[in-house]
Amino acid sequence: MTALPVEWVLLAYYGPSAHRATYGRLGGTTYTKDYIQLSRKTDFTNALANLFPPPDEDAGSVSITYRWPQGTAPGAIVFQSADRPHLKWETSQGAPLAWKMTPEPNEGTAETIPGNPNHLDTDAAEGELELLQHSGAGQPYLLAIKLRGQPAALHVRAYLEDPTDRYSWANLDLTPPEIQALAQQTSQSSALAWSNFQSGGTEPSAAVSAALSELSASTNIEATIDSFDIDTGQALTAYLQDPAYGLFFDPDKNHDGWLQPTPLNNSIRGVLDELLEHLRAKFPTTSQSDAVAESLEVSPDDVAAFAKKIENGDYEVLDTYASTKTRGSAQRAFSKKIRENYSNQCAITGISTTEFLVAAHIVPWSQDQKIRLDPSNGICLSLLMDQAFESGYILIEDDLTIAVDWEKVGKDDSLRSQLEACDGGKLSLPKQHPPKPDYLRRRRELN
């Protein structure tokens, strides 16, 4: 995965309160929580409701998923409780592993904070907090990171302030100055700090950054652009149309995933329109057809990465990375999921011969970066049905009824005979992720 724009960060000082909340439920009165208490301040609660909007006015909580590189855990943001809002997790599972202790943490473990997490009595658990102060790990902080375009996920990490070299891989200094400033606002008595971030655009890949350096040093822009390969040219075009700004974080990385994009330098800004004109002429947009995309070259590593994104409910593919090979790799992962969902059969005709099947996007690839991998935005169709759907000869209603646009079919009797059998029929339902009515409406509006 690539770094994504950061929208909000919550930071908690790891003192007695956080320790007792995340260690586990031990009985008594102090180790009984399965949540971290949040602020009651109006600006905080308003921000929380905007970032994680409840399904309706009366909803007291919103389900979320805690994520870290090695796993996930279900949880919730509780807006209404006896005392104040809080971040909750499943009692039976305990706190997210990224916030828990482990005897020998390292960069490869989910956990960061050293300590024995297995005590069953309060005094021993309290002792682990005391031992932590002499472990060389320094002062821990718990982070919850909200990324743009992921409305139901929090990426959780723990960082260590002033650790010894043994724990340098989790040093708070690896975070941007803005995050370090949040840590300085906290203490044992005032444990929480948070901030919204204005971030957006698309992060430049290594290839894009190298291309920008070449252009900055070039005395012949057109000749330099002509030297780029198609993937670099298309990625550079997409980046220059929407350059990154603000703060980014790569959720596949543990502690070193932060990025602050460098603004375009003046030499590039001064010739931006000319650059884009040459780039668009030299590297026209990759074909968006799903059938064509299924025949494009792929990267096995990218296919695996996109499959993981689908599994994690992250369906965005940014235009900066939508080169020919990336488009093919994304389609390969998407197609595998869609075909499995529809039992390797066309949802209209029932055709099951692999060579005649396509994973068709409902909202086209070109229309929405955020849902390019969403299984609910795909239907398994035969080649003919895919082309008919792509071109608006067949429409699918919200209730999955298939309607043929006979005006478009016109006097083509052979095509009419092929489409008559499906007119008025129903799309076959997949095993999971049925088409979303909103996506179907968006597709109909395009025709």
N, C-alpha and C positions, 0 to 999 in steps of 0.2 A: 504494500500500500504506500501511497505518497502522503506527504504532510498536507493537512487540511486546515482551513481557517478556524482559529479559536474564537469562540463567542463569549465564553464566561469561564472563570476559574474560582473555585472555592478552596481555601486553604485552612487547615486546622492544626493548631499547635498540639503536639503529642505530649500531653501531660496526664495527670491522674484521670481526668474525665474521659479523654479519648482512649486511654489504655483500658479502662474498665468497660467501655462500650465495645471495643473491638476484640478484647481478649477472649470473651466467652461468658456464657451464663453459668454462674457457680452457686447461685442461691444467696441467701442473706439479703442485704438491701443495696449493696453497691455494685455487684456483678450480675445484674438482672436485665440490662438493656440489650435490645437488638436494634439500636439506632444511635445516630449522632444528632444531638439537638442543634437546631439552627436559630437564626436570629428572628426576633419579632418585629424588628424595625420595618417601617412601611416601605422604604425604598428597596429593602431586601425581598420582602414578600411580593412586591409588585414585579420585581425582576424575575423572581422564581416562577410566578404565574405566566409571565410573557414567554419565558424560555421553555417551560413545560406546561402548556395550557391544559387544564383539566377538561375532560370530555363534556362536562356540563357544569352549570353553576353550583349544583348541589354536591358535586363530587368532592370528597374529602382528600383524595389522593390520586396520584398518577403512577402507573407502573413504569419502571425503567429497568435497564440492564446495566450492571456494572461490568466494565470491560478492562482487561489488561492483556498483554501479549500472550500469556499462557492459558487464558480461560475467561469465563464469564460467570456471572451470578445474578439471579433475579433480585429485584428490590423495588422500592417505591419512594416517591416523595410525598410525604404526608403534610397537607396544608392545614388541616384542622386536627388538633389534639388537645388533651387536657391542659398542656402547658404552652407549647410553642411548636412551630413546624420542625420536621426532622427528616433525615435520610434514613430509611429503614432497609433492613435485609431480612431474608428468611431465617427465622429463629433456628430451624434445624440445621441450616448450612453455616451459620455464623457470618461474621463480617467478611467482606471480599478479601481474598488471600493477600492481595497487594498491600493491605492495611494491617496484616497480622504479623506476629513474631514467628521466627524460625531459628533453630540453633546455629546454623551456618549459612547465613544469606550470602548470595553472590549475584552477579549480574544475570545469571541464568535461572535464578529462582523467581517464583512469583512474588515472594516476600522480600522485604528489604530490612526490616527492623530485627536485630538479633535478640534472642531470648527463647526460653522454653514455653511453648504454647499449651502444654499438656497438663498443667496442674489442675487439680480438682477441688482445691480449697482456697479461700480468699487470701489467707496470709501468704501462701506461696506465690500466688499471682501478684500480690502487692510487692513481694520480694523481687520479682522480675523487673518491675519498674525501677526499683532501687539499683539492681545490678546493671541495668541499661546505662545508668549514668556513669558507670566505670568501665564500659565495654570498649570505648574508643569510637563508638558510632556517632558521637555528638548528639545534637538535638534533632529528633525526627519531626517531620511535618507530613501530614496527609493531604493529598491533592485530589480534587475531583474536577475534571476538565470537560467542558461541554464544547463540542465541535459543531460548526455550522452544517446544517443539512442532516443532523442526526438528532431528531427531536425526542428520542426515548432512550438515550444512552449517556452514561457518564464514564469517562476513562479515568481510572483510579491509579495513583502511584503514591509512593512514599519517598521523600528525599531527606538527606541528613545534612545538618549545618555543622561545619567545622569537624568533620570526621577525620580519623587517622587515615594513613595511606591504605590500610586494609579495606576501608569502605569508600575509597575515593570514587568508585564507579557510580555511587548514588549521591555525590556531593550536590548540595543545593546550588553551588556555583554553576552547575550545568544548565540551570534554568535561566531565562532572560531576566534582565534587571527588574522588570515589572513584577515578576513572580517573587524575586528576592525581596522587593519592597513590601509585598503583601506579608511575607514572613516576619518582617521587622515590625509590622503593626500588631502582631499577636504576642501573647504571653500566657502563662498558666492561668491567670485570672480573666484574660480576655482572649479566648482561644481561636476565634474565627475572624477571617478576613476574606474579602471577595472583590471581584472586579469584572465589569463587562469589557469586552474588547471589540473595537471596530476593525474587523479583518475581512478580507475577501479577495476576489480575483483567483488566479491560478498560480501555483508555485512553479518557478522555472526548474526544469529538469537539468541534469548535468550537461546534456547535449545543448539545451537552449542557452544555458549560461556561457558555454564555450562559444556558441555562435554569436552571442551578443558581444563577447570580447573581440572576436574577429571583426565584427562590423564596426566596433568602436575604433579599431586601429586601421580600418580600411580607407584607402583613398579612392576606391572604385566599388561602390555599393553593389551595383548590378553584377559585376564579375564575382564578388564575394558570395552573393546570393546564388549565383549559378553553380558555385562549387559545393553547395549543400546537397545532401541526399534528400529524398522525398520525405522521409520520416522527420528529419530535422527541420526541413522547411515548413511542413505542416504544423509541427509542434511550436515552432517559433512564431508562425502567423497567429495561432490561437493565443499564445502568451501575450503578444504585443497588442492584441485586441482587448485583453482583460488582464493586465499585469497584477501580480500579487501585492498586497499591502497589509500591514498589521502584524499579527502574530500567528504562526502556524505550528502544528504539532502532528507528528507521525505516530498513529496509535499502534503500529506494529513494533515500535521500538520501546525499550523499557525506560531508560532515563535520559538518553541522548537524542530524543525525538523533536527537540524544539528548533524552530527556524524563524528568523526575522528577515524577510525578503529585502534585498537591497533595491532602493528605488532606481528606476531607469536613469542613466546618467544624461547629462545635458546634450552630449553629442548624438545620442540616440533619439532623445526627445525632439531635437531640432529637425530631424529628417524622418520622423515617424510616419507621416502620411506617404512619403516617397517609398520608404521601406515596405509598408503594407501593400502599396500598389504593385511593386515588383514581386513581392512574395505571393500575392494572390494570382498574379499572371503565371508565375513559374510553377506554383504548387496548388492547383485547384483543389477544392474540398473533396476528400475521399467519398466515394459513392456510399450512400446511406442504405442501400438495398440490403435486406437481411439475407436474401439468397446469394447475392454477390459476396457479402461478408463471410458467409460460411465456407467460401472457397479461398479466402485470403490466407497468406502465410501467418503462422502463429509462433509465439514463444511459449514453450512448455512451462517455464517459470511464471510467465504472466497468466497463463490459463489457470495454473494452480492458485495464484494470488487472487484472481477474480472469483474462482470457486469459493475461496475462503471468505471473500467479501460477501458473496451471496449467503453463505451459511451464517454469517454474523449480522445479516440484515442491513448491510451497507451497500446501497445500490447505485452509488454515484460513480461516474467515470468522467473526469474533467476533460474538456476539449484540448488542453495543453498536451495530454497524453494520448489523444485519440489519433495516433498515426495509423498507417495502413496495418502494420503488424499488431498494434494494440487493438484496433477495431476487430481484427480477425480473432485475436485471443479472447477478447471480451465476448464476442459472439459465440465462440466455441464453448466457453463456460456456461453462458446463458442458454445455449441450445441444449446442452446436456441436461440441465435442470428442467427445461421446458418439455423436452421429449420424455423424460422420466415421469414428469407430472401427468402427461397425457398418454401414458402407457405406450409410447412410441407409435401413436396412431393420429392421423389427421382428425381434428375435432369436428370436422364437417362431413367428410366422406368416409372416414374409417380406414383409409389407405395406410398400410403399415410397412411398405417397402422403404427401407432407410433412405435410399437414393432419391426418393420422391418427397421427402419431408423437409420442412423449414421451420425454425423457431421464429415466428413473426412477432415483431413488436406491435403492440396496440398503439400507444403513443410513439411515433417514429423516433428512432435513435437521434435524429437531428433536432428534435423539438424540446427535449428535457434531459439535461445531464444527470439530474438527481435520481432518475428512475430507470436508467439504461439497463440495469441488471435485475430489476424487480421481477420476480416470477409472476406476479399478478399483472404484469404488463406484457405477458407473452402468451401466444397460442400456438400449438403445434398444427401446422397446415400442410397440405400437399402443395406442390409447386403451382398448380393451376389456381387453387384457392388462395394461396399467398399473393399471387399476382392480382387476382380479382379483388382481394381485400386491400392491397397496396394501392390499387388504382381507383378504388371507390365503386367497383361494380357490385360488391356486396357490402352491406352494412350490418352491424351487430347491435341490436337494441340492448337496453339495460337488463332486460330479463333473459338475455342470450338468444332471443329470436333472430333468425337470419333473414334479411330482406335484400332482394336483388333489385338494383336500379335498372329497370327494364329500358328506360330512356337511353341510358348509356349503352346498353347491349345493342339497341337499334335493330338492324336487319340481319345481324350475323346469326343465322339459324343454327349453325353448329355450336356457337358459344351458348345460345339460348338453350339448346338441348342439354348442355353440360351443367347449366346453372339451375334449370327448372327443378331438379330433384331436391335442391337444398332450400329453395325459397319457402319461407314460413316454418322451416324446421328449427330445431334448437341446437345450439353448440353443446357438444359433450362436455361434461364437467371434468376437471382434472382431479387428481388425488388430493391436492391441496393448492392453495394460492389461486382461487378462481379469479377471473378477470374482474377488476374493480369497475363499477358503473361509471365513476368519474373518468377513468381512462377511456372507456368505450365512448362516452359523450365527447371527449376531446378529439377522438379519432373521427367521429361523425362530423364534427364541426369543420374538419379539414377538407371534407369532400363537397 
